[in-house]
Amino acid sequence: VMTFADKGYQGAPGSVRTPFKRRRFRPKLSRRQKAVNRAHAKIRARGERAIATLKTWKILVKLRCCPRRATAIVQAILVLHRVEADRYAG
């Protein structure tokens, strides 16, 4: 499973993807690196919003089942939430 993490996880093993980090005394990031960071931020933003939604509804606190089933339930809830949000937005 590919995981998109923030800059604090640089060097993490496995399939953890982190944005490019500018270090002190090094040249600025290239345009390509900045574009990759923007795309990375867009992907992470969706996940952050989804977790924030679940936290405000307190769904994860009340959920008592196996992780596999919890994943399916959470995915279904977020799809329904997205459909409802799109209905009111458009």
The first five atom37 places (N, CA, C, CB, O) and aatype in JSON, in Angstrom:
{
  "aatype": [19, 12, 16, 13, 0, 3, 11, 7, 18, 5, 7, 0, 14, 7, 15, 19, 1, 16, 14, 13, 11, 1, 1, 1, 13, 1, 14, 11, 10, 15, 1, 1, 5, 11, 0, 19, 2, 1, 0, 8, 0, 11, 9, 1, 0, 1, 7, 6, 1, 0, 9, 0, 16, 10, 11, 16, 17, 11, 9, 10, 19, 11, 10, 1, 4, 4, 14, 1, 1, 0, 16, 0, 9, 19, 5, 0, 9, 10, 19, 10, 8, 1, 19, 6, 0, 3, 1, 18, 0, 7],
  "atom_mask": [
    [1, 1, 1, 1, 1],
    [1, 1, 1, 1, 1],
    [1, 1, 1, 1, 1],
    [1, 1, 1, 1, 1],
    [1, 1, 1, 1, 1],
    [1, 1, 1, 1, 1],
    [1, 1, 1, 1, 1],
    [1, 1, 1, 0, 1],
    [1, 1, 1, 1, 1],
    [1, 1, 1, 1, 1],
    [1, 1, 1, 0, 1],
    [1, 1, 1, 1, 1],
    [1, 1, 1, 1, 1],
    [1, 1, 1, 0, 1],
    [1, 1, 1, 1, 1],
    [1, 1, 1, 1, 1],
    [1, 1, 1, 1, 1],
    [1, 1, 1, 1, 1],
    [1, 1, 1, 1, 1],
    [1, 1, 1, 1, 1],
    [1, 1, 1, 1, 1],
    [1, 1, 1, 1, 1],
    [1, 1, 1, 1, 1],
    [1, 1, 1, 1, 1],
    [1, 1, 1, 1, 1],
    [1, 1, 1, 1, 1],
    [1, 1, 1, 1, 1],
    [1, 1, 1, 1, 1],
    [1, 1, 1, 1, 1],
    [1, 1, 1, 1, 1],
    [1, 1, 1, 1, 1],
    [1, 1, 1, 1, 1],
    [1, 1, 1, 1, 1],
    [1, 1, 1, 1, 1],
    [1, 1, 1, 1, 1],
    [1, 1, 1, 1, 1],
    [1, 1, 1, 1, 1],
    [1, 1, 1, 1, 1],
    [1, 1, 1, 1, 1],
    [1, 1, 1, 1, 1],
    [1, 1, 1, 1, 1],
    [1, 1, 1, 1, 1],
    [1, 1, 1, 1, 1],
    [1, 1, 1, 1, 1],
    [1, 1, 1, 1, 1],
    [1, 1, 1, 1, 1],
    [1, 1, 1, 0, 1],
    [1, 1, 1, 1, 1],
    [1, 1, 1, 1, 1],
    [1, 1, 1, 1, 1],
    [1, 1, 1, 1, 1],
    [1, 1, 1, 1, 1],
    [1, 1, 1, 1, 1],
    [1, 1, 1, 1, 1],
    [1, 1, 1, 1, 1],
    [1, 1, 1, 1, 1],
    [1, 1, 1, 1, 1],
    [1, 1, 1, 1, 1],
    [1, 1, 1, 1, 1],
    [1, 1, 1, 1, 1],
    [1, 1, 1, 1, 1],
    [1, 1, 1, 1, 1],
    [1, 1, 1, 1, 1],
    [1, 1, 1, 1, 1],
    [1, 1, 1, 1, 1],
    [1, 1, 1, 1, 1],
    [1, 1, 1, 1, 1],
    [1, 1, 1, 1, 1],
    [1, 1, 1, 1, 1],
    [1, 1, 1, 1, 1],
    [1, 1, 1, 1, 1],
    [1, 1, 1, 1, 1],
    [1, 1, 1, 1, 1],
    [1, 1, 1, 1, 1],
    [1, 1, 1, 1, 1],
    [1, 1, 1, 1, 1],
    [1, 1, 1, 1, 1],
    [1, 1, 1, 1, 1],
    [1, 1, 1, 1, 1],
    [1, 1, 1, 1, 1],
    [1, 1, 1, 1, 1],
    [1, 1, 1, 1, 1],
    [1, 1, 1, 1, 1],
    [1, 1, 1, 1, 1],
    [1, 1, 1, 1, 1],
    [1, 1, 1, 1, 1],
    [1, 1, 1, 1, 1],
    [1, 1, 1, 1, 1],
    [1, 1, 1, 1, 1],
    [1, 1, 1, 0, 1]
  ],
  "atom_positions": [
    [[0.85, -1.17, 0.0], [0.0, 0.0, 0.0], [0.9, 1.24, 0.0], [-0.97, 0.0, 1.23], [1.76, 1.39, 0.87]],
    [[0.69, 2.09, -0.96], [1.47, 3.32, -1.02], [0.9, 4.31, -0.01], [1.45, 3.92, -2.46], [-0.31, 4.49, 0.09]],
    [[1.79, 4.94, 0.74], [1.4, 5.88, 1.78], [2.01, 7.23, 1.48], [1.83, 5.38, 3.18], [3.2, 7.34, 1.2]],
    [[1.18, 8.28, 1.54], [1.66, 9.63, 1.33], [1.8, 10.3, 2.68], [0.69, 10.43, 0.4], [0.81, 10.5, 3.39]],
    [[3.04, 10.64, 3.04], [3.33, 11.2, 4.36], [3.87, 12.62, 4.23], [4.32, 10.31, 5.11], [4.16, 13.08, 3.13]],
    [[4.0, 13.3, 5.37], [4.57, 14.65, 5.33], [6.09, 14.58, 5.4], [4.01, 15.51, 6.5], [6.67, 13.5, 5.44]],
    [[6.73, 15.74, 5.42], [8.2, 15.81, 5.35], [8.88, 15.18, 6.57], [8.64, 17.25, 5.22], [10.06, 14.83, 6.49]],
    [[8.17, 15.04, 7.65], [8.75, 14.45, 8.85], [9.09, 12.97, 8.71], [0.0, 0.0, 0.0], [9.84, 12.43, 9.51]],
    [[8.55, 12.32, 7.7], [8.77, 10.88, 7.51], [9.83, 10.59, 6.45], [7.47, 10.2, 7.12], [9.92, 9.46, 5.97]],
    [[10.63, 11.58, 6.09], [11.68, 11.36, 5.08], [12.6, 10.23, 5.53], [12.49, 12.66, 4.84], [13.03, 10.2, 6.69]],
    [[12.91, 9.34, 4.63], [13.78, 8.22, 4.93], [13.05, 7.01, 5.48], [0.0, 0.0, 0.0], [13.69, 6.01, 5.8]],
    [[11.73, 7.08, 5.61], [10.96, 5.94, 6.12], [11.03, 4.79, 5.11], [9.48, 6.35, 6.4], [10.98, 5.03, 3.9]],
    [[11.13, 3.57, 5.59], [11.22, 2.43, 4.68], [9.87, 2.08, 4.05], [11.77, 1.21, 5.41], [8.82, 2.53, 4.5]],
    [[9.94, 1.28, 3.02], [8.72, 0.79, 2.39], [8.2, 1.74, 1.33], [0.0, 0.0, 0.0], [8.97, 2.46, 0.7]],
    [[6.89, 1.73, 1.15], [6.27, 2.52, 0.08], [5.75, 3.86, 0.61], [5.13, 1.73, -0.57], [4.68, 4.3, 0.2]],
    [[6.5, 4.49, 1.5], [6.12, 5.79, 2.03], [6.63, 6.87, 1.09], [6.68, 5.99, 3.47], [7.83, 6.95, 0.83]],
    [[5.72, 7.69, 0.58], [6.09, 8.78, -0.32], [6.06, 10.09, 0.45], [5.12, 8.84, -1.55], [5.08, 10.41, 1.12]],
    [[7.15, 10.84, 0.37], [7.23, 12.13, 1.04], [7.56, 13.21, 0.02], [8.29, 12.1, 2.17], [8.15, 12.91, -1.02]],
    [[7.2, 14.46, 0.31], [7.54, 15.54, -0.62], [9.03, 15.87, -0.56], [6.71, 16.8, -0.3], [9.73, 15.48, 0.38]],
    [[9.5, 16.59, -1.56], [10.89, 17.03, -1.57], [11.07, 18.07, -0.48], [11.3, 17.6, -2.96], [10.19, 18.91, -0.25]],
    [[12.21, 18.02, 0.17], [12.49, 18.92, 1.27], [13.72, 19.74, 0.93], [12.69, 18.14, 2.6], [14.76, 19.2, 0.56]],
    [[13.6, 21.05, 1.06], [14.75, 21.9, 0.83], [15.59, 21.95, 2.1], [14.33, 23.33, 0.39], [15.07, 22.23, 3.18]],
    [[16.84, 21.69, 1.97], [17.73, 21.71, 3.11], [18.47, 23.04, 3.19], [18.73, 20.54, 3.03], [18.59, 23.75, 2.19]],
    [[18.94, 23.36, 4.36], [19.68, 24.59, 4.55], [20.96, 24.58, 3.71], [20.0, 24.79, 6.05], [21.61, 23.54, 3.57]],
    [[21.31, 25.7, 3.16], [22.52, 25.89, 2.35], [22.49, 25.12, 1.03], [23.73, 25.48, 3.15], [23.54, 24.91, 0.43]],
    [[21.33, 24.71, 0.59], [21.21, 24.05, -0.71], [20.38, 24.93, -1.63], [20.57, 22.63, -0.58], [19.61, 25.77, -1.16]],
    [[20.52, 24.74, -2.92], [19.72, 25.57, -3.83], [18.22, 25.3, -3.67], [20.14, 25.32, -5.29], [17.79, 24.3, -3.1]],
    [[17.45, 26.23, -4.19], [16.0, 26.1, -4.11], [15.54, 24.86, -4.89], [15.3, 27.36, -4.66], [16.28, 24.32, -5.71]],
    [[14.31, 24.44, -4.6], [13.75, 23.28, -5.31], [13.51, 23.64, -6.77], [12.42, 22.82, -4.64], [13.19, 24.79, -7.1]],
    [[13.67, 22.66, -7.64], [13.43, 22.87, -9.06], [11.92, 22.97, -9.31], [14.05, 21.73, -9.91], [11.11, 22.65, -8.44]],
    [[11.56, 23.41, -10.49], [10.13, 23.51, -10.85], [9.47, 22.13, -10.79], [9.96, 24.11, -12.26], [8.34, 21.99, -10.33]],
    [[10.2, 21.13, -11.26], [9.65, 19.77, -11.24], [9.4, 19.31, -9.81], [10.6, 18.79, -11.94], [8.36, 18.71, -9.52]],
    [[10.34, 19.58, -8.91], [10.18, 19.19, -7.52], [9.01, 19.93, -6.88], [11.46, 19.46, -6.73], [8.26, 19.35, -6.09]],
    [[8.85, 21.21, -7.2], [7.72, 21.96, -6.68], [6.4, 21.41, -7.2], [7.86, 23.45, -7.05], [5.41, 21.35, -6.47]],
    [[6.37, 21.01, -8.47], [5.16, 20.42, -9.06], [4.83, 19.09, -8.38], [5.34, 20.22, -10.58], [3.67, 18.81, -8.1]],
    [[5.85, 18.28, -8.11], [5.65, 17.01, -7.41], [5.1, 17.28, -6.01], [6.97, 16.2, -7.33], [4.19, 16.58, -5.55]],
    [[5.64, 18.28, -5.32], [5.17, 18.62, -3.98], [3.72, 19.08, -4.0], [6.05, 19.7, -3.36], [2.95, 18.74, -3.1]],
    [[3.33, 19.86, -5.02], [1.93, 20.3, -5.13], [1.0, 19.11, -5.34], [1.76, 21.31, -6.28], [-0.06, 19.03, -4.71]],
    [[1.38, 18.2, -6.22], [0.56, 17.01, -6.47], [0.47, 16.15, -5.2], [1.14, 16.17, -7.63], [-0.59, 15.61, -4.88]],
    [[1.57, 16.04, -4.5], [1.61, 15.28, -3.24], [0.66, 15.91, -2.23], [3.06, 15.23, -2.67], [-0.08, 15.2, -1.54]],
    [[0.68, 17.23, -2.13], [-0.18, 17.94, -1.18], [-1.66, 17.76, -1.51], [0.17, 19.43, -1.16], [-2.48, 17.63, -0.61]],
    [[-1.99, 17.73, -2.79], [-3.39, 17.53, -3.19], [-3.88, 16.15, -2.77], [-3.54, 17.69, -4.72], [-5.01, 16.01, -2.29]],
    [[-3.04, 15.15, -2.94], [-3.42, 13.79, -2.55], [-3.58, 13.7, -1.04], [-2.37, 12.77, -3.04], [-4.56, 13.14, -0.55]],
    [[-2.63, 14.25, -0.3], [-2.69, 14.21, 1.17], [-3.88, 14.99, 1.7], [-1.4, 14.77, 1.77], [-4.48, 14.6, 2.7]],
    [[-4.24, 16.1, 1.04], [-5.36, 16.93, 1.51], [-6.66, 16.14, 1.52], [-5.5, 18.17, 0.62], [-7.47, 16.29, 2.43]],
    [[-6.87, 15.3, 0.52], [-8.09, 14.48, 0.49], [-8.16, 13.55, 1.69], [-8.15, 13.66, -0.82], [-9.21, 13.42, 2.32]],
    [[-7.04, 12.91, 2.0], [-7.0, 12.02, 3.15], [-7.19, 12.77, 4.45], [0.0, 0.0, 0.0], [-7.89, 12.29, 5.34]],
    [[-6.57, 13.94, 4.57], [-6.7, 14.74, 5.79], [-8.15, 15.18, 6.0], [-5.78, 15.97, 5.72], [-8.66, 15.13, 7.12]],
    [[-8.81, 15.59, 4.92], [-10.22, 15.99, 5.03], [-11.1, 14.82, 5.42], [-10.71, 16.6, 3.71], [-12.03, 14.96, 6.21]],
    [[-10.81, 13.65, 4.86], [-11.6, 12.46, 5.19], [-11.46, 12.1, 6.67], [-11.16, 11.27, 4.31], [-12.45, 11.8, 7.33]],
    [[-10.24, 12.14, 7.18], [-10.02, 11.82, 8.6], [-10.7, 12.87, 9.48], [-8.51, 11.75, 8.91], [-11.3, 12.53, 10.5]],
    [[-10.62, 14.14, 9.09], [-11.27, 15.2, 9.86], [-12.78, 14.99, 9.91], [-10.96, 16.58, 9.26], [-13.41, 15.19, 10.94]],
    [[-13.36, 14.57, 8.79], [-14.81, 14.3, 8.75], [-15.16, 13.16, 9.69], [-15.25, 13.96, 7.32], [-16.12, 13.25, 10.45]],
    [[-14.39, 12.09, 9.63], [-14.66, 10.94, 10.51], [-14.5, 11.32, 11.97], [-13.72, 9.78, 10.17], [-15.26, 10.85, 12.82]],
    [[-13.53, 12.17, 12.28], [-13.33, 12.59, 13.67], [-14.49, 13.45, 14.17], [-12.02, 13.37, 13.81], [-14.92, 13.3, 15.32]],
    [[-15.0, 14.34, 13.32], [-16.11, 15.18, 13.77], [-17.37, 14.38, 13.99], [-16.37, 16.29, 12.76], [-18.19, 14.72, 14.84]],
    [[-17.54, 13.31, 13.22], [-18.71, 12.46, 13.41], [-18.5, 11.45, 14.54], [-19.03, 11.73, 12.12], [-19.45, 10.78, 14.95]],
    [[-17.28, 11.34, 15.04], [-16.92, 10.41, 16.11], [-17.23, 8.95, 15.75], [-17.65, 10.78, 17.39], [-17.57, 8.14, 16.61]],
    [[-17.11, 8.65, 14.47], [-17.4, 7.29, 13.98], [-16.36, 6.29, 14.47], [-17.46, 7.28, 12.45], [-16.71, 5.19, 14.9]],
    [[-15.1, 6.68, 14.42], [-14.05, 5.75, 14.77], [-14.05, 5.4, 16.26], [-12.7, 6.32, 14.37], [-13.57, 4.34, 16.64]],
    [[-14.57, 6.28, 17.09], [-14.63, 6.02, 18.53], [-15.66, 4.93, 18.83], [-14.98, 7.31, 19.3], [-15.46, 4.09, 19.71]],
    [[-16.76, 4.95, 18.09], [-17.87, 4.02, 18.35], [-17.72, 2.7, 17.6], [-19.17, 4.67, 17.96], [-18.44, 1.74, 17.91]],
    [[-16.84, 2.63, 16.65], [-16.72, 1.45, 15.79], [-16.0, 0.31, 16.51], [-15.98, 1.81, 14.5], [-14.88, 0.49, 16.97]],
    [[-16.64, -0.83, 16.6], [-16.06, -2.0, 17.27], [-16.2, -3.23, 16.38], [-16.74, -2.24, 18.65], [-17.14, -4.01, 16.52]],
    [[-15.25, -3.38, 15.45], [-15.24, -4.55, 14.58], [-13.82, -4.76, 14.07], [-16.24, -4.38, 13.39], [-12.91, -4.01, 14.43]],
    [[-13.64, -5.77, 13.24], [-12.3, -6.07, 12.73], [-11.85, -4.95, 11.78], [-12.29, -7.44, 12.01], [-12.69, -4.3, 11.16]],
    [[-10.55, -4.72, 11.66], [-10.05, -3.64, 10.8], [-10.49, -3.75, 9.34], [-8.55, -3.61, 10.85], [-10.74, -2.73, 8.69]],
    [[-10.59, -4.96, 8.82], [-11.0, -5.13, 7.42], [-12.43, -4.63, 7.21], [-10.88, -6.6, 7.0], [-12.73, -3.95, 6.23]],
    [[-13.3, -4.98, 8.13], [-14.69, -4.54, 8.03], [-14.79, -3.03, 8.29], [-15.57, -5.32, 9.02], [-15.58, -2.34, 7.65]],
    [[-14.0, -2.54, 9.23], [-14.0, -1.1, 9.53], [-13.58, -0.29, 8.31], [-13.06, -0.8, 10.72], [-14.14, 0.77, 8.05]],
    [[-12.6, -0.79, 7.56], [-12.14, -0.1, 6.36], [-13.28, 0.02, 5.35], [-10.95, -0.84, 5.73], [-13.49, 1.08, 4.78]],
    [[-14.0, -1.06, 5.14], [-15.12, -1.05, 4.18], [-16.22, -0.09, 4.65], [-15.69, -2.47, 4.01], [-16.8, 0.63, 3.83]],
    [[-16.5, -0.07, 5.93], [-17.53, 0.82, 6.47], [-17.11, 2.27, 6.3], [-17.8, 0.51, 7.95], [-17.9, 3.11, 5.86]],
    [[-15.87, 2.58, 6.64], [-15.36, 3.96, 6.53], [-15.38, 4.41, 5.07], [-13.93, 4.06, 7.11], [-15.77, 5.54, 4.78]],
    [[-14.96, 3.54, 4.15], [-14.97, 3.89, 2.73], [-16.39, 4.19, 2.26], [-14.36, 2.76, 1.9], [-16.61, 5.16, 1.53]],
    [[-17.33, 3.38, 2.66], [-18.73, 3.59, 2.26], [-19.26, 4.91, 2.81], [-19.6, 2.42, 2.75], [-19.95, 5.65, 2.1]],
    [[-18.95, 5.2, 4.05], [-19.42, 6.45, 4.66], [-18.83, 7.65, 3.93], [-19.04, 6.5, 6.15], [-19.55, 8.61, 3.65]],
    [[-17.55, 7.59, 3.62], [-16.93, 8.73, 2.93], [-17.46, 8.91, 1.51], [-15.42, 8.54, 2.89], [-17.58, 10.04, 1.04]],
    [[-17.78, 7.82, 0.83], [-18.37, 7.93, -0.51], [-19.74, 8.59, -0.4], [-18.49, 6.53, -1.18], [-20.06, 9.49, -1.18]],
    [[-20.55, 8.15, 0.55], [-21.87, 8.75, 0.73], [-21.76, 10.23, 1.11], [-22.67, 7.99, 1.8], [-22.53, 11.06, 0.64]],
    [[-20.8, 10.54, 1.96], [-20.59, 11.94, 2.35], [-20.2, 12.78, 1.14], [-19.51, 12.04, 3.43], [-20.69, 13.9, 0.97]],
    [[-19.32, 12.25, 0.31], [-18.87, 12.96, -0.89], [-20.03, 13.18, -1.87], [-17.74, 12.19, -1.58], [-20.17, 14.26, -2.44]],
    [[-20.86, 12.17, -2.06], [-22.02, 12.29, -2.95], [-22.96, 13.37, -2.43], [-22.77, 10.94, -3.07], [-23.45, 14.19, -3.2]],
    [[-23.2, 13.37, -1.14], [-24.09, 14.36, -0.53], [-23.5, 15.76, -0.65], [-24.35, 14.01, 0.95], [-24.22, 16.71, -0.96]],
    [[-22.2, 15.9, -0.42], [-21.55, 17.22, -0.53], [-21.6, 17.73, -1.97], [-20.09, 17.14, -0.05], [-21.84, 18.91, -2.2]],
    [[-21.38, 16.84, -2.94], [-21.44, 17.25, -4.34], [-22.85, 17.66, -4.75], [-20.96, 16.12, -5.24], [-23.03, 18.56, -5.57]],
    [[-23.83, 17.0, -4.17], [-25.23, 17.33, -4.49], [-25.58, 18.75, -4.07], [-26.17, 16.33, -3.81], [-26.28, 19.46, -4.78]],
    [[-25.09, 19.16, -2.92], [-25.37, 20.5, -2.42], [-24.47, 21.55, -3.06], [-25.21, 20.54, -0.93], [-24.86, 22.72, -3.16]],
    [[-23.29, 21.16, -3.5], [-22.35, 22.11, -4.09], [-22.73, 22.46, -5.53], [-20.93, 21.55, -4.04], [-22.49, 23.57, -5.99]],
    [[-23.31, 21.51, -6.22], [-23.54, 21.71, -7.65], [-24.92, 21.97, -7.97], [0.0, 0.0, 0.0], [-25.26, 22.16, -9.14]]
  ]
}
